[in-house]
Amino acid sequence: MLTQRQESIVQIVKQNGPITGEQIADHLSVARATLRPDLSVLTMTGYIAAKPHVGYFVNEEKTRNLPADVMRRLLVRDYKGVPIVISDKSSVYDAVVMMFTEDVGTLIVVRDACLQGVVSRKDLLKIAIGGRDTRDIPVNMAMTRVPHVVYVDMDDTLFAAARKMISHAVDALPVVQVGPSEALEVVGRVTKTTVTRAFVELGQG
């Protein structure tokens, strides 16, 4: 995988090639000697090529996969958001109100900050149309329980999180870390919006 500076070099060459090593160094505000190892790696791996008295230019076939390489290195820990949680002792009514006020489609159900389950709009709707008073129904009656909950940890890639959301048809995933007694402590969440935001940032360079 390429370093951040090597990715920058590829983009500079792609936008300005053919371009000399001195000109690349000027773009990055570094000494030409600093770039020699990076340029050697990029030419040996085929990302860029060089012609004497002409300069560097990109290998279009090789760089076509560069965005995918970058995407696979983005980590959940760098993009996770604040978890929207509700106690497992709360009622379905409380969950409906929280979902509305927080404007989310999924709530993470916890006990002492540890993952117990997740509840979605669809789960709450099934309970609500049953006609019973939602204040009398605990949210744990509507939720999907551990171990059937799909989640990620902070060292997972954002790409892996996106694949889980697609394959399990969910809008959000709890981010957890293993605590005492192997309990899953909730430390964040990732959503389809999280992935979209990362995609837009990549597009903006």
N, C-alpha and C positions, 0 to 999 in steps of 0.2 A: 504494500500500500504506500501511497505517496504521502510525504509530509505536507504541511500547509504551505511552506515556501515553494516546494516542488509543484504543487497545484497552481500556485500563483504564477510560476514561471510558464507552465503550460498555457495558462490563460493569456498571458502577455504575448507569448509567441503566436498563439492562435489569432489574436487580434491584430498583431503588428508584423507578423512574419512576411518575408524573411527579415530577421533582426539579428544584430550582432550581440555578443556576450556583454560588451560594454554598454550597449543600449538597454539590455535587460537589467544590468546592475543599476543603471540610472533610474529605471522605473521603480526598482525596489529600494533605492537609496542605500545600497551596500557596495562594498568593494568588489571588483571583478573576481579577485581571488577567492572571495567568500562563496561565490557561486560555482566554482569549478567542480566540487564534489557532486552538487545537485545536477549540474549539466551533464556530468559523466553518467550518473545514474539514469537520467531521463533519456539520453541517447542510447545507452546500452539496453535499456528495457523497451526502446522503440517508441516512446511517447513523442519524442522530437528527433529530428535528423539535422545534420549540418553539412553545408557545402562550403568548401574553401572560397574565400573572397566574396561569399554571398551572405551567409549567416544561417541562423536556425529557423526551421519551419516545422510544423506539426505533422504527425502521422494521423490523418483523419480517422482511419479505421481504429487505431488504438485509443484515441481520446474520446471516441463516441461513448465508451463505457465509463468515462471518468465521473460523471454525476452519480451513477449508480454506486461506484466505489466510495464516494464521499458519503452518500446516504447511509451506506451500511456501517459507517463509523460513528454516526450520531448516537449518543447514549441517552437512555431514559433519564439518568440523573441530571442531565443538562437541560432538559425540556419539561420535566414533570411540573404539574401545577399543584395548587393547594387542594387537598382532598376535601370533598363535600361529604361529611359523615353524619350519621344519625345513630343514636343509641338503640340497641336491640330491645330496650324496654319501652321505646316510643310506640305510639299507635300509628295505624295506617293514615289516620287523619293528619297527624303531625308530619308524616312523610309527604303527603300531598301538599301541605302548606309549604314545607321546606323546598320541595321540588319547584314549586311555583315561584317562591321568593328568590331562590338561587338561580332560577332559569337554567336548570340542568335536566338531562333525561335519565340520569342514573344516580342513585345515592349509595354510598358505601356504609354498610351497617357494621357497627363496632361495639365491642365491650372492653372497657379499659384500654382503648386505643388499638385493640387487636381485631383483626378481620373476622367477622362472623358470617357475612354474606353481602349480597348486593340486591338492590331492588330497582326495577325500571318502571317507566310510565305504564308499560303494558301489564306488569305485575299488579300495580295499584289499580288499574282500570278493571282488571278481572275481579278484584275484591269489591270495588265500588259498585259495579253493576249487579252484585249479588243482593243488594237491597238492605244489608245489615248496616248498623251504625258503625262507621269506620273508626269512631272514637273508642269502641270496645274491642277492636281487633288489633293485636300487637303486630308490629311490622314484621317480626320474624315469621309470621304466618304467611306472609306474601313474598318473602325474599328467596333468592337462590342461595343455598347454604354452602359453606365450606364443607367438603373439598370439591364441590362442583363449580366453584367460582374460578374464572380465568383471571390470572393476575400476572404482573411482571415484577422484576426487582430492578434496582437502580443500575446495575451493570449490564442489563439487557440492552440491545440496540433498539432504536426507535423503529427501525425496519422490522424487527421481530415483533414488536408491539403492534405495528400496523397489520402484519400478517395474522396475528391472533384475533384482532378485532374483525377482520374480514372473514376469517374462517369460522368464527363463532357467532358472527352477525350481532356484535355488540357495539355500542357507541363509546364506551369508556372502560378503562381497566384500572383497578387499584394498583398502586406501586407499594410493595411491601419489603420489609427486611425481617430476617429471622431473629426473634428476641429470645428471652429466657424461656425455658421449657418448650422450645421449638414453636412458640406462638408467632403468628404473622403480624408484625406491627405495621400499621398503615402509615406511610410517610409521604404519600402523594397520589396523583392520578395522571393518566394520559388519556386523551380523547382523540377523536378524529380531527377535531379542530387543532389539536397540538401538532399532529402530523402535517396538516395543511399549512400551518404557520411555518414549520420547518422547511417544507417544500418551497414556499414563497421566499424565505430567506436565502435558500440555495439559488433560486432564480435571480435574486438581486445581487448575488456574488458575495 
